Amino acid sequence: MEAVSISEKQAAEAAEVDLEEQVKRTDEQLDMMSWKMDNVEKQLEVPGAPEEAVIHLMKSVTELLQFRCARTTTSCAASWSRSRLYSGSSPAG
């Protein structure tokens, strides 16, 4: 009986060592995944608050409308009224 308990003990120790190695490898993989996700999130971040990005976009659209209206002979009243609704600016600037 003594021989059986020794082999069982050795098997349990070997299983424990294997399990510890698997946990270590899994932790390393999780750390790498976390690092990769952090890098992706940093690349996707827009500087400033979302509201600032929307305001910047609206200003850019207004500038484009002003440029287009200055270069064309067609009436831009509709464009200006839409742009003023979103940006709060007037045709005079």
HUHU-V454381 format. One record per residue. N is the residue number from 1. PHI is phi in whole degrees, 0 to 359 (999 if undefined). PSI is psi in degrees with one decimal (999 if undefined). OMEGA is omega as a letter, one per 30 degrees, with the letter a starting at -180 (* if undefined). Layout:
n | phi | psi | omega
N | PHI | PSI | OMEGA
N | PHI | PSI | OMEGA
This chain:
n | phi | psi | omega
1 | 999 | -33.5 | a
2 | 300 | -38.6 | a
3 | 295 | -36.2 | l
4 | 293 | -43.8 | a
5 | 292 | -31.4 | l
6 | 292 | -43.8 | l
7 | 292 | -35.0 | l
8 | 295 | -40.0 | l
9 | 295 | -42.7 | l
10 | 296 | -39.9 | l
11 | 295 | -40.8 | l
12 | 294 | -40.3 | l
13 | 294 | -41.2 | l
14 | 296 | -41.0 | l
15 | 295 | -38.2 | l
16 | 295 | -42.7 | l
17 | 296 | -44.1 | l
18 | 299 | -43.3 | a
19 | 297 | -42.5 | l
20 | 298 | -39.1 | l
21 | 293 | -40.8 | l
22 | 297 | -41.2 | l
23 | 297 | -42.1 | l
24 | 297 | -45.4 | l
25 | 296 | -40.7 | l
26 | 296 | -42.1 | l
27 | 299 | -42.1 | l
28 | 296 | -40.9 | l
29 | 294 | -41.5 | l
30 | 296 | -40.3 | l
31 | 298 | -42.4 | l
32 | 295 | -42.2 | l
33 | 296 | -41.8 | l
34 | 297 | -42.8 | l
35 | 297 | -43.8 | l
36 | 297 | -42.2 | l
37 | 295 | -39.6 | l
38 | 299 | -42.3 | l
39 | 295 | -40.4 | l
40 | 295 | -43.8 | l
41 | 298 | -39.9 | l
42 | 295 | -36.9 | l
43 | 289 | -28.9 | a
44 | 274 | -14.1 | a
45 | 294 | 137.1 | l
46 | 262 | 128.5 | l
47 | 300 | 137.3 | a
48 | 83 | 176.3 | a
49 | 284 | 157.8 | l
50 | 303 | -34.3 | l
51 | 298 | -38.5 | l
52 | 295 | -38.5 | l
53 | 295 | -39.9 | l
54 | 293 | -43.0 | l
55 | 297 | -42.9 | l
56 | 299 | -42.5 | l
57 | 297 | -43.5 | l
58 | 296 | -39.5 | l
59 | 297 | -40.6 | l
60 | 296 | -41.9 | l
61 | 296 | -41.5 | l
62 | 298 | -42.7 | l
63 | 298 | -41.3 | l
64 | 296 | -41.4 | l
65 | 297 | -41.6 | l
66 | 298 | -43.0 | l
67 | 296 | -45.6 | a
68 | 298 | -44.2 | a
69 | 292 | -33.5 | l
70 | 290 | -28.6 | a
71 | 267 | -15.3 | a
72 | 251 | 160.3 | l
73 | 262 | -4.4 | a
74 | 282 | 160.7 | a
75 | 290 | 134.5 | l
76 | 247 | 17.1 | a
77 | 301 | -43.3 | a
78 | 295 | -42.0 | l
79 | 298 | -42.7 | a
80 | 294 | -40.3 | a
81 | 294 | -39.3 | l
82 | 294 | -43.2 | a
83 | 293 | -36.4 | l
84 | 292 | -32.9 | l
85 | 300 | -39.7 | a
86 | 272 | -32.7 | a
87 | 254 | -18.1 | a
88 | 78 | 9.6 | a
89 | 264 | 166.5 | l
90 | 250 | 162.5 | a
91 | 302 | -28.6 | a
92 | 286 | -14.8 | l
93 | 111 | 999 | *
